[in-house]
Amino acid sequence: MSVARRVQIIIGLLLALALPFAHLSTLGKRYSGLGPLWGGEAPWWALFAVIVAYVLFVERKRLSSIGYRMPGLMDIGAGVIAALISIAGVLFILNVVLPALHLDEGQAQEANALYATPLLYRVLLVTSAAFVEETLFRGYGFERLTEFTGSKWFAAFATFALFGLAHYSPAGGWGDVLVGAEGGLVLTALYAWRRNIWSNIVCHWIVDGTGFILIPMLSGAH
């Protein structure tokens, strides 16, 4: 691998895996002029556009190089099955693990605050998470770390760990990290198996959609 290519990958990885820790939502709420809800999502879509543009115009590679390949029925089916597994894991963590560790209070407060937001906003939130996070961590992060190090195992562990840590929040604390880590484990395994970003987007959307859209509707909390 040439030095120029190594530099390209390092810059791309900083964009994809470091910027998610730069309080983008806070910056968007404060400076975008879109308000506290919509403004928080704007920087994430901007980062998504930056990564896509970087792949196409700086690296001069196709989006298939970050997992955007035509999905088959197996890819979609794998995403659905992985989502069901992840939902079961999340429910176990929320109802068993976090209460046992006394980490569940923050999740309840976060959920109540989120359920009070408009349905359209929650749909955008779920869609942002599915497309943006999967593109950053699995599509670009996993693929470029694999190319850079030659190890899929290292790429899998690094992106899994960073994905979990990126879910830390002052309100939810380490409980959010545990929930994020469970989802990250399933999503990382899914991508390492299928290497198709659409499998992950389907899985991620179903999991978050269940928690942020379906459950509030069924419980009458919307």
Rosetta silent file (secondary structure, phi, psi, omega in degrees, C-alpha in Angstrom):
SEQUENCE: MSVARRVQIIIGLLLALALPFAHLSTLGKRYSGLGPLWGGEAPWWALFAVIVAYVLFVERKRLSSIGYRMPGLMDIGAGVIAALISIAGVLFILNVVLPALHLDEGQAQEANALYATPLLYRVLLVTSAAFVEETLFRGYGFERLTEFTGSKWFAAFATFALFGLAHYSPAGGWGDVLVGAEGGLVLTALYAWRRNIWSNIVCHWIVDGTGFILIPMLSGAH
SCORE:     score description
SCORE:     0.000 S_00000001
   1 L     0.000  132.405 -177.778    0.000    0.000    0.000 S_00000001
   2 L   -71.551  160.767  177.451    1.395    3.389   -0.979 S_00000001
   3 H   -62.573  -40.317 -179.814    2.066    6.161    1.510 S_00000001
   4 H   -60.666  -40.588  179.988   -0.537    8.333   -0.223 S_00000001
   5 H   -67.468  -39.163  177.689   -3.168    5.633    0.214 S_00000001
   6 H   -61.469  -42.062  179.056   -2.286    5.247    3.881 S_00000001
   7 H   -64.225  -42.458  177.174   -2.712    8.979    4.405 S_00000001
   8 H   -56.062  -47.387 -176.941   -6.064    8.883    2.602 S_00000001
   9 H   -66.037  -42.095 -179.912   -7.305    6.118    4.867 S_00000001
  10 H   -60.828  -45.042  178.353   -6.090    7.800    8.047 S_00000001
  11 H   -62.203  -44.924  178.910   -7.888   11.034    7.144 S_00000001
  12 H   -61.741  -40.622  179.430  -11.049    9.116    6.263 S_00000001
  13 H   -67.161  -35.401  175.831  -10.924    7.155    9.508 S_00000001
  14 H   -63.564  -40.217  177.716  -10.546   10.362   11.508 S_00000001
  15 H   -65.322  -46.925 -172.354  -13.648   11.705    9.795 S_00000001
  16 H   -78.734  -35.980 -171.413  -15.676    8.529   10.244 S_00000001
  17 H  -111.276  -14.878  178.685  -14.552    7.334   13.674 S_00000001
  18 H   -99.338  -41.001 -178.162  -13.319   10.429   15.518 S_00000001
  19 H   -60.945  -30.263  176.053  -15.912   13.076   14.608 S_00000001
  20 H   -59.072  -16.433  178.766  -18.775   11.092   16.192 S_00000001
  21 H   -95.562    6.631 -173.621  -17.123   11.937   19.537 S_00000001
  22 L   -95.934   23.748  177.132  -17.059   15.688   18.792 S_00000001
  23 L    55.155   47.442 -176.885  -20.515   16.470   20.257 S_00000001
  24 H   -61.899  -40.107 -179.465  -21.990   17.000   16.798 S_00000001
  25 H   -62.183  -42.630  179.199  -25.570   17.018   18.016 S_00000001
  26 H   -61.948  -43.268  179.066  -24.815   19.745   20.550 S_00000001
  27 H   -63.832  -40.646  179.494  -23.087   21.849   17.918 S_00000001
  28 H   -64.858  -41.664  178.582  -25.999   21.377   15.529 S_00000001
  29 H   -63.012  -35.578 -173.552  -28.560   22.387   18.118 S_00000001
  30 H   -83.378  -36.569 -168.578  -26.570   25.496   18.984 S_00000001
  31 H  -118.629  -10.099 -174.963  -25.427   26.761   15.601 S_00000001
  32 L   -77.340  -23.659 -175.792  -27.552   25.255   12.808 S_00000001
  33 L    79.666    7.799 -177.852  -30.567   27.470   13.385 S_00000001
  34 L   -98.728    0.442  178.414  -32.839   24.417   13.060 S_00000001
  35 H    94.179  172.721 -174.651  -33.760   24.181   16.718 S_00000001
  36 H   -69.847  -22.749  179.428  -32.975   21.671   19.462 S_00000001
  37 H   -91.232  -66.907 -175.176  -34.533   18.679   17.709 S_00000001
  38 H   -65.857  -33.885  179.728  -33.871   18.932   13.979 S_00000001
  39 H   -63.380  -29.471  179.111  -30.606   20.784   14.503 S_00000001
  40 H   -68.936  -23.334 -179.410  -29.194   17.848   16.404 S_00000001
  41 H   -92.518  -23.519 -175.357  -29.560   15.573   13.386 S_00000001
  42 H   -57.157  -45.045 -178.916  -28.263   17.982   10.726 S_00000001
  43 H   -63.480  -29.305  179.838  -24.523   17.525   11.493 S_00000001
  44 H   -69.741  -40.821  176.583  -24.841   13.754   11.211 S_00000001
  45 H   -69.147  -32.391  175.378  -26.311   13.945    7.730 S_00000001
  46 H   -64.298  -41.914  178.513  -23.600   16.465    6.824 S_00000001
  47 H   -65.979  -38.933  175.737  -20.960   13.982    8.019 S_00000001
  48 H   -57.767  -45.955  179.734  -22.667   11.225    6.024 S_00000001
  49 H   -64.189  -37.558  179.384  -22.448   13.413    2.896 S_00000001
  50 H   -64.019  -43.994 -179.326  -18.794   14.178    3.621 S_00000001
  51 H   -64.673  -43.573  178.223  -17.893   10.483    3.874 S_00000001
  52 H   -61.239  -45.743  179.276  -19.736    9.647    0.638 S_00000001
  53 H   -64.322  -37.843 -179.579  -18.026   12.551   -1.151 S_00000001
  54 H   -63.098  -44.331  179.108  -14.652   11.547    0.296 S_00000001
  55 H   -62.799  -45.927 -174.290  -14.985    8.002   -1.018 S_00000001
  56 H   -73.931  -42.901 -168.141  -16.132    9.110   -4.479 S_00000001
  57 H  -107.712  -22.652  176.864  -13.985   12.174   -5.132 S_00000001
  58 H   -97.655  -53.649  177.887  -10.901   11.889   -2.907 S_00000001
  59 L   -76.199  -21.391 -177.984  -10.344    8.143   -2.771 S_00000001
  60 L    56.057   48.063  177.389  -11.936    7.767   -6.218 S_00000001
  61 L  -122.154  161.312  177.350  -13.580    4.509   -5.231 S_00000001
  62 L   -79.281  158.404  178.436  -17.095    3.188   -5.658 S_00000001
  63 H   -67.353  -16.890  174.287  -19.546    3.128   -2.793 S_00000001
  64 H   -62.671  -21.358  179.331  -19.429   -0.655   -3.027 S_00000001
  65 H   -72.331  -12.458  173.762  -16.027   -0.290   -1.330 S_00000001
  66 H  -119.378   28.437  169.979  -17.882    0.716    1.849 S_00000001
  67 L    94.615   -3.944 -179.223  -20.571   -1.923    1.575 S_00000001
  68 L   -82.115   78.590  178.088  -23.164   -0.250   -0.640 S_00000001
  69 L  -113.931  154.044  178.545  -23.790   -3.286   -2.823 S_00000001
  70 L   -57.345  122.063 -177.843  -27.082   -4.443   -4.299 S_00000001
  71 L   -80.824  146.743  171.975  -28.710   -6.525   -1.544 S_00000001
  72 L  -102.514  178.368 -179.975  -30.143   -9.955   -2.135 S_00000001
  73 H   -60.690  -35.876  178.695  -32.910  -11.716   -0.224 S_00000001
  74 H   -64.295  -37.956  179.917  -30.306  -13.331    2.020 S_00000001
  75 H   -65.069  -45.914  179.765  -28.905   -9.919    2.917 S_00000001
  76 H   -67.131  -44.369  179.053  -32.318   -8.525    3.856 S_00000001
  77 H   -60.795  -40.554  178.546  -33.329  -11.711    5.679 S_00000001
  78 H   -63.107  -38.354  177.937  -30.075  -11.699    7.634 S_00000001
  79 H   -63.490  -41.207  179.800  -30.759   -8.106    8.650 S_00000001
  80 H   -66.817  -45.819 -179.752  -34.230   -8.972    9.929 S_00000001
  81 H   -63.173  -43.107  178.594  -33.033  -12.022   11.871 S_00000001
  82 H   -61.838  -35.913  178.664  -30.132  -10.055   13.363 S_00000001
  83 H   -63.824  -43.221  179.384  -32.596   -7.356   14.420 S_00000001
  84 H   -63.143  -39.443  177.634  -34.731   -9.875   16.308 S_00000001
  85 H   -64.662  -43.886 -178.882  -31.636  -11.205   18.064 S_00000001
  86 H   -65.579  -41.247  178.446  -30.531   -7.689   18.954 S_00000001
  87 H   -60.122  -43.266  177.775  -33.971   -6.696   20.262 S_00000001
  88 H   -60.781  -41.305  179.079  -33.967   -9.749   22.541 S_00000001
  89 H   -66.061  -41.890  178.787  -30.527   -8.777   23.798 S_00000001
  90 H   -62.569  -44.211  179.316  -31.527   -5.164   24.407 S_00000001
  91 H   -61.755  -38.498  177.582  -34.610   -6.227   26.359 S_00000001
  92 H   -64.486  -43.801 -179.543  -32.471   -8.512   28.521 S_00000001
  93 H   -65.260  -44.433 -177.549  -30.000   -5.722   29.230 S_00000001
  94 H   -67.328  -37.325 -172.773  -32.724   -3.166   29.981 S_00000001
  95 H   -97.285  -17.552 -177.063  -34.804   -5.442   32.188 S_00000001
  96 H  -121.365  -56.194 -172.453  -32.161   -7.597   33.872 S_00000001
  97 H   -68.493  -52.611 -176.308  -28.598   -6.300   33.549 S_00000001
  98 H   -64.285  -43.661  175.524  -29.085   -2.573   34.093 S_00000001
  99 H   -60.066  -37.610 -179.903  -31.428   -2.929   37.098 S_00000001
 100 H   -65.633  -31.627 -179.915  -28.952   -5.370   38.666 S_00000001
 101 H   -94.771    2.102 -178.454  -26.164   -2.813   38.185 S_00000001
 102 L    58.526   43.096  179.826  -28.402    0.103   39.228 S_00000001
 103 L  -117.836   15.097 -171.296  -27.878    1.755   35.856 S_00000001
 104 L   -92.603  -13.490 -175.701  -31.488    1.819   34.675 S_00000001
 105 H   -64.433  -42.078 -179.525  -32.678    5.212   35.938 S_00000001
 106 H   -63.054  -37.555  179.931  -31.025    7.191   33.146 S_00000001
 107 H   -65.000  -39.436  179.312  -32.562    4.995   30.449 S_00000001
 108 H   -64.639  -41.773  178.765  -36.075    5.561   31.819 S_00000001
 109 H   -65.302  -43.341  178.605  -35.595    9.326   31.855 S_00000001
 110 H   -61.645  -43.911 -178.246  -34.162    9.317   28.337 S_00000001
 111 H   -62.631  -44.801 -179.554  -37.023    7.183   27.042 S_00000001
 112 H   -62.541  -40.281  178.958  -39.691    9.431   28.534 S_00000001
 113 H   -66.449  -40.043 -179.418  -38.057   12.536   27.059 S_00000001
 114 H   -69.435  -40.420 -178.816  -37.747   10.898   23.644 S_00000001
 115 H   -64.664  -20.492  179.824  -41.322    9.600   23.629 S_00000001
 116 L   -81.640   -8.657 -179.575  -42.510   13.173   24.163 S_00000001
 117 L   -83.107  160.604 -179.719  -40.979   14.306   20.861 S_00000001
 118 L   -60.825  148.394  179.623  -42.976   14.333   17.577 S_00000001
 119 H   -58.202  -42.067 -179.100  -43.309   11.043   15.702 S_00000001
 120 H   -60.092  -38.247  177.872  -41.748   12.541   12.567 S_00000001
 121 H   -64.836  -42.224 -179.592  -38.661   13.498   14.543 S_00000001
 122 H   -66.324  -34.168  174.961  -38.323    9.977   15.943 S_00000001
 123 H   -63.612  -43.127  177.487  -38.612    8.536   12.422 S_00000001
 124 H   -63.563  -41.536  179.942  -35.783   10.865   11.344 S_00000001
 125 H   -59.673  -45.799  179.660  -33.748    9.874   14.403 S_00000001
 126 H   -65.021  -42.554 -179.171  -34.087    6.172   13.620 S_00000001
 127 H   -67.444  -39.815  177.104  -33.281    6.717    9.940 S_00000001
 128 H   -60.324  -47.751 -179.367  -30.252    8.869   10.777 S_00000001
 129 H   -59.942  -44.898 -176.805  -28.890    6.216   13.118 S_00000001
 130 H   -64.001  -49.443 -176.576  -29.403    3.429   10.580 S_00000001
 131 H   -77.621  -49.270 -172.122  -27.809    5.167    7.608 S_00000001
 132 H   -72.493  -50.911 -177.229  -25.203    7.394    9.218 S_00000001
 133 H   -64.138  -39.806  179.066  -23.887    5.147   11.981 S_00000001
 134 H   -66.774  -37.644  178.351  -23.719    2.089    9.736 S_00000001
 135 H   -67.025  -42.088 -177.765  -21.884    4.035    7.042 S_00000001
 136 H   -70.329  -52.696 -170.289  -19.380    5.499    9.515 S_00000001
 137 H   -86.379  -47.414 -178.627  -18.634    2.492   11.702 S_00000001
 138 H   -86.790  -56.112 -175.977  -19.344   -0.558    9.563 S_00000001
 139 H   -60.086  -66.319 -177.050  -19.104    0.649    5.970 S_00000001
 140 H   -77.362  -50.872 -174.701  -16.146    3.007    6.092 S_00000001
 141 H   -58.228  -53.335 -177.922  -14.621    2.122    9.457 S_00000001
 142 H   -63.203  -48.023 -175.388  -14.630   -1.649    9.092 S_00000001
 143 H   -65.350  -43.018 -176.214  -13.621   -1.703    5.423 S_00000001
 144 H   -76.817  -33.732  174.535  -10.800    0.839    5.696 S_00000001
 145 H   -66.112  -37.173  175.695   -9.379   -0.567    8.930 S_00000001
 146 H   -62.696  -44.662  178.393   -9.360   -3.980    7.277 S_00000001
 147 H   -63.846  -41.649 -174.895   -7.532   -2.537    4.280 S_00000001
 148 H   -71.379  -41.362 -175.067   -5.090   -0.598    6.457 S_00000001
 149 H   -99.320  -19.459 -175.978   -4.224   -3.371    8.930 S_00000001
 150 L    77.933    9.480 -176.701   -4.965   -6.462    6.861 S_00000001
 151 L  -127.524  115.467  174.290   -7.014   -7.838    9.762 S_00000001
 152 H   -68.016  -30.663 -179.738  -10.788   -8.153    9.788 S_00000001
 153 H   -66.332  -43.608  178.086  -10.590   -9.126   13.456 S_00000001
 154 H   -64.080  -44.343  179.378   -8.862   -5.886   14.410 S_00000001
 155 H   -59.977  -42.567 -179.795  -11.323   -3.880   12.316 S_00000001
 156 H   -63.764  -47.488 -177.818  -14.247   -5.664   13.933 S_00000001
 157 H   -65.820  -44.128 -177.292  -12.997   -5.143   17.492 S_00000001
 158 H   -63.574  -46.635 -178.416  -12.009   -1.501   16.976 S_00000001
 159 H   -70.647  -34.238  175.463  -15.277   -0.447   15.352 S_00000001
 160 H   -61.923  -47.522 -178.369  -17.312   -2.430   17.886 S_00000001
 161 H   -64.456  -44.703 -179.192  -15.538   -0.750   20.818 S_00000001
 162 H   -66.525  -37.219  178.762  -15.795    2.736   19.347 S_00000001
 163 H   -62.558  -44.173  178.656  -19.467    2.233   18.481 S_00000001
 164 H   -63.350  -46.960 -179.342  -20.274    1.284   22.052 S_00000001
 165 H   -64.305  -32.282 -179.664  -18.331    4.204   23.543 S_00000001
 166 L   -65.311  -15.594 -179.339  -19.964    6.629   21.102 S_00000001
 167 L   -90.395    2.163  176.296  -23.301    5.884   22.776 S_00000001
 168 L   -65.675  137.163  175.812  -22.230    7.311   26.126 S_00000001
 169 L  -141.248  151.884  179.025  -24.392   10.225   27.205 S_00000001
 170 L   -58.598  -34.963 -177.946  -24.537   12.269   30.419 S_00000001
 171 L   -75.299  -48.093 -175.992  -28.153   11.209   30.976 S_00000001
 172 L   -87.663  -21.486  178.058  -27.843    7.505   30.225 S_00000001
 173 H    59.617 -143.602 -176.488  -24.242    7.054   31.321 S_00000001
 174 H   -74.100  -15.440  172.959  -22.652    3.628   31.052 S_00000001
 175 H   -62.382  -40.524  176.812  -26.049    2.016   30.703 S_00000001
 176 H   -63.234  -36.600  179.316  -26.244    3.548   27.241 S_00000001
 177 H   -64.565  -41.420  178.951  -22.792    2.140   26.476 S_00000001
 178 H   -63.787  -42.740  178.106  -23.909   -1.383   27.412 S_00000001
 179 H   -64.477  -44.546  178.698  -26.991   -1.106   25.213 S_00000001
 180 H   -63.191  -37.325 -179.987  -24.899    0.324   22.377 S_00000001
 181 H   -66.172  -38.997  177.567  -22.293   -2.397   22.795 S_00000001
 182 H   -61.732  -47.624  177.298  -24.922   -5.120   22.507 S_00000001
 183 H   -62.588  -40.701  179.759  -26.221   -3.590   19.296 S_00000001
 184 H   -62.905  -36.294  179.107  -22.673   -3.041   18.058 S_00000001
 185 H   -62.998  -47.061  179.822  -21.780   -6.680   18.643 S_00000001
 186 H   -65.532  -45.495 -176.880  -24.699   -7.904   16.537 S_00000001
 187 H   -66.900  -37.592  178.601  -24.187   -5.277   13.834 S_00000001
 188 H   -67.025  -44.657  177.717  -20.441   -5.901   13.592 S_00000001
 189 H   -61.892  -40.632  179.289  -20.946   -9.663   13.304 S_00000001
 190 H   -62.183  -45.223 -178.533  -23.643   -9.100   10.692 S_00000001
 191 H   -69.043  -39.862  178.421  -21.431   -6.865    8.575 S_00000001
 192 H   -61.102  -30.547  179.542  -18.409   -9.160    8.875 S_00000001
 193 H   -79.389  -52.943 -172.780  -20.636  -11.975    7.597 S_00000001
 194 H   -90.030  -29.943 -175.378  -22.564  -10.263    4.801 S_00000001
 195 L    52.853   37.762  178.722  -20.274   -7.293    3.933 S_00000001
 196 L  -134.368  116.602 -173.142  -23.404   -5.529    2.697 S_00000001
 197 H   -63.977  -26.254 -178.819  -24.375   -2.256    4.342 S_00000001
 198 H   -67.076  -32.842  173.858  -28.057   -2.738    3.520 S_00000001
 199 H   -57.945  -44.633 -178.202  -28.219   -5.745    5.860 S_00000001
 200 H   -70.453  -38.517  179.065  -26.985   -3.500    8.636 S_00000001
 201 H   -63.478  -43.186  177.448  -29.264   -0.597    7.766 S_00000001
 202 H   -60.419  -48.316 -179.204  -32.290   -2.920    7.847 S_00000001
 203 H   -61.153  -49.710 -176.938  -31.198   -4.404   11.166 S_00000001
 204 H   -62.356  -41.276 -178.510  -30.383   -1.052   12.769 S_00000001
 205 H   -65.770  -42.007 -179.259  -33.645    0.539   11.583 S_00000001
 206 H   -64.660  -44.705 -178.420  -35.792   -2.304   12.921 S_00000001
 207 H   -62.352  -53.100 -178.877  -34.069   -2.304   16.314 S_00000001
 208 H   -68.854  -36.088  177.994  -34.248    1.464   16.840 S_00000001
 209 H   -63.222  -36.022  176.601  -37.671    1.681   15.217 S_00000001
 210 H   -63.576  -44.116 -176.575  -38.985   -0.871   17.688 S_00000001
 211 H   -76.085  -36.564 -171.429  -37.659    1.096   20.649 S_00000001
 212 H  -101.428  -17.450 -177.219  -38.370    4.635   19.500 S_00000001
 213 H  -120.407  -56.712 -173.860  -41.497    4.246   17.343 S_00000001
 214 H   -66.494  -50.371 -177.300  -43.332    0.943   17.821 S_00000001
 215 H   -61.732  -45.580  176.662  -43.152    0.630   21.617 S_00000001
 216 H   -61.041  -37.119  178.626  -44.305    4.232   22.258 S_00000001
 217 H   -65.888  -42.217 -178.702  -47.215    3.739   19.838 S_00000001
 218 H   -69.778  -30.944 -178.157  -48.269    0.487   21.488 S_00000001
 219 H   -89.389   -4.993 -179.686  -47.953    1.979   24.962 S_00000001
 220 L    74.107   23.247 -176.728  -49.812    5.148   24.034 S_00000001
 221 L   -92.148    4.839 -177.152  -46.776    7.263   24.942 S_00000001
 222 L  -101.892    0.000    0.000  -46.729    9.231   21.652 S_00000001
